[in-house]
């Protein structure tokens, strides 16, 4: 599986965060800090599933802990500043991409996948793991990129 597009999606997202000034989110939406924590936690879940696929172990991917509001709120550190949260996302995304680079034919391994992001993204089925990673890179990350851009108060 090729990771260039996945890496580009992370780079685009982190470029919006780096040095940006942000206002509050629309009502009911995640703050910038919450988006970054959510994505880092989700990367960790994706990495665990990818490691299991590489090891030939059965695995189910369920992102509930990284998307439910109380869990996201609890994961944001009290002193969570954007540079530190962005650095955490850089680390988790790099780890995930390095694992994805190793997938090869294992990308076709079916994994019971559960992903829900509002009304726009809902997956509850067994999918080839590479397809789930593709959904993450082509749909999930760009959706959060749009959220972040919408909260920017400065213009680059």
BELRA-V833078 format. One record per pair of residues at least 4 apart in sequence whose ideal C-beta (glycine too) atoms are under 6 Angstrom apart, sorted by sequence separation. I is the first residue (numbers start at 1). J is the second residue. D is the distance in Angstrom with one decimal. If there is no record, write none. Layout:
i = <I	I>
j = <J	J>
d = <D	D>
This chain:
i = <3	16	25	30	34	63	64	76	82	89	103	117	127	134	135	136	137	30	52	80	127	25	65	116	52	115	22	49	113	114	49	112	113	110	45	110	111	121	113	108	109	42	107	107	42	41	38	100	38	41	34	37	37	34	33	33	40	44	47	36	40	43	47	50	39	43	46	61	33	40	47	54	59	60	61	62	63	36	43	53	53	17	14	53	10	7	6	3	3	3	1	1	1	35	32	25	9	13	23	1	22	23	6	5	9	13	16	20	21	12	16	21>
j = <7	20	29	34	38	67	68	80	86	93	107	121	131	138	139	140	141	35	57	85	132	31	71	122	59	123	32	59	123	124	61	126	127	126	63	128	129	139	132	128	129	63	129	130	66	66	66	133	72	75	72	75	76	76	76	80	88	92	95	85	89	92	96	99	89	93	96	111	85	92	99	106	111	112	113	114	115	89	96	106	109	86	86	129	93	97	97	97	100	101	100	103	107	144	151	151	137	141	151	130	151	153	137	137	141	145	148	152	153	145	149	154>
d = <5.5	6.0	3.7	3.8	6.0	5.4	5.9	5.1	5.8	5.8	4.4	4.0	4.6	5.7	5.2	4.6	5.8	4.9	4.3	5.3	5.0	5.5	5.1	5.2	3.6	4.3	4.6	5.0	5.5	5.2	4.4	5.1	5.1	4.6	5.8	6.0	4.7	5.9	4.9	4.8	5.1	5.7	5.8	3.0	4.4	3.7	5.4	6.0	5.2	5.9	5.0	4.6	5.0	5.8	5.1	5.1	4.9	5.8	5.5	4.1	4.8	3.6	4.8	4.3	5.6	5.5	5.4	5.6	5.8	4.5	5.6	6.0	5.8	4.2	4.7	4.4	5.2	5.2	4.8	5.2	4.8	4.8	5.8	5.0	4.3	5.5	5.8	4.8	4.9	5.4	5.8	4.8	4.3	5.3	5.8	5.7	4.9	5.9	5.6	4.8	4.5	4.6	4.0	5.5	4.1	4.8	4.8	5.3	4.9	5.8	5.8	4.4>
